[in-house]
Amino acid sequence: MLLEIIASVEPPWIVRHWAALVIVITCLSLLGFMALVLAKYVRICLNIFVDTPPPLSMGPVDFTPLHGDMIRFRSFDGTSLRGMHLRPKNRTEYKGTILFCHEYGSDMFSCARYARPLIEAGFDVFTFDYRGHGDSSNRSRYKPLQWPSDKEQQDTLGALAYVEAALTAEGKSPNVGIFGISRGAGSALLAACSTPNVKAILCDGVFSTELTIISFMKRWARIFASVKLVYENHTERFWQFLYWLLIRFAQPKLACRYPSVRKALMEMRNCPTMFVYGQRDSYIREDQTRALHAMAPEPKYLWIVKGAKHNQAAIVEPRQYAARSIAFFRKHLAEENVAESEITDPADTEAEVA
């Protein structure tokens, strides 16, 4: 009788579905392990993103400052910025206006290293301080880093709007050129892709945040991650996914967005772009600059300066730097008849092919 009762009792659910339960627990354990690994990665990468020191090139006696007409204007989000008009002594031959976008940790006076020959050649230059730099405001909790964010994009758009309005008021064409250095060059590209009046951009030391951070992640992961399985044999898609996670965490923490310089380049249409890169740049790899150059629309130029570090091309090759930058803006902003050989030479073409 007792045996019949035991036999008639239905086994518990856990006994009937033990195999499925083991599979679920195994899958959850794997997901938990992957989440812990990714969390470790993201913490490491966030530290790299925030703490990596930029290679600042501006020194107190690197150049003699230029002085012009000081003004105040507003960024697109209302932040008060300081700017300065620099004009040639001879005002009879106006060739165009160039907006100068300085590098991280610098200020508007650093334009003297690059813009003096352009002013002497007949170009007006408008230079300004990004928020948190020089005498510009920074009313939010945003802390500027070396990565171009939507804050610098808004500052550049505000500067472009101010310059275009000033040119229109003077009865001149609102078309402008941009001369950007490092982060300033990235910010210029972010702004220019939506501004049709930008007719030419010179980018010295420009970089993609995504490409640069991914290269840093690959370099430092093997140091901080103790298990080889964690950092070896990952596909490029993994690193791109990790970068995406990093940005999702970094943006709210740092009170800004980090738009893609790569996407901005691909969205640009018919805007001549000149890339200048220092061959001894230990911060931005040469293949990253070549990748950005490949994405840019025609016409485009790439000049790799031998012996120059990050943002040091104008110091290593000052005469050639001045001649090439003047020729570039004369051809594509002033629309003068300038031979391509004045902007590039056969060695540049051979370097691109190689």
JOPE-V821423 format. One record per backbone hydrogen bond with DSSP energy under -1.0 kcal/mol. CO is the residue of the C=O (numbers start at 1). NH is the residue of the N-H. If there is no record, write none. Layout:
BEGIN
CO_NH + CO_NH
END
This chain:
BEGIN
1_5 + 2_6 + 3_7 + 4_8 + 12_16 + 13_17 + 17_21 + 18_22 + 19_23 + 20_24 + 21_25 + 22_26 + 23_27 + 24_28 + 25_29 + 26_30 + 27_31 + 28_32 + 29_33 + 30_34 + 31_35 + 32_36 + 33_37 + 34_38 + 35_39 + 36_40 + 37_41 + 38_42 + 39_43 + 40_44 + 41_45 + 42_46 + 43_47 + 44_48 + 45_49 + 46_50 + 47_51 + 48_52 + 54_56 + 59_62 + 69_85 + 71_83 + 73_81 + 75_78 + 79_75 + 80_137 + 81_73 + 82_129 + 83_71 + 84_127 + 85_69 + 86_125 + 96_124 + 97_177 + 98_126 + 99_179 + 101_181 + 103_106 + 107_110 + 108_111 + 109_112 + 110_113 + 111_114 + 111_115 + 115_119 + 116_120 + 117_121 + 118_123 + 119_122 + 122_95 + 124_98 + 125_86 + 126_100 + 127_84 + 130_133 + 133_136 + 149_153 + 150_154 + 151_155 + 152_156 + 153_157 + 154_76 + 154_158 + 155_159 + 156_160 + 157_161 + 158_162 + 159_163 + 160_164 + 161_165 + 162_166 + 163_167 + 164_168 + 165_169 + 166_170 + 167_172 + 168_171 + 176_199 + 177_99 + 178_202 + 179_101 + 180_204 + 181_184 + 182_186 + 183_187 + 184_188 + 185_189 + 186_190 + 187_191 + 188_192 + 189_193 + 191_194 + 192_195 + 195_198 + 197_176 + 200_178 + 201_274 + 202_180 + 203_276 + 204_182 + 208_212 + 209_213 + 210_214 + 211_215 + 212_216 + 213_217 + 214_218 + 215_219 + 216_220 + 217_221 + 220_223 + 220_224 + 221_225 + 227_230 + 228_232 + 235_239 + 236_240 + 237_241 + 238_242 + 239_243 + 240_244 + 241_245 + 242_246 + 243_247 + 244_248 + 245_249 + 246_250 + 247_251 + 249_253 + 250_254 + 251_256 + 257_150 + 260_264 + 261_265 + 262_266 + 263_267 + 272_201 + 273_301 + 274_203 + 275_303 + 276_205 + 277_305 + 278_281 + 285_289 + 286_290 + 287_291 + 288_292 + 289_293 + 290_294 + 291_295 + 292_296 + 299_273 + 301_275 + 303_277 + 305_279 + 305_308 + 308_280 + 309_312 + 312_316 + 313_317 + 317_321 + 318_322 + 319_323 + 320_324 + 321_325 + 322_326 + 323_327 + 324_328 + 325_329 + 326_330 + 327_331 + 328_332 + 329_333 + 329_334 + 330_336 + 336_338 + 339_342 + 340_343 + 340_344 + 345_348 + 345_349 + 346_350 + 347_351 + 348_352 + 349_353 + 350_354
END
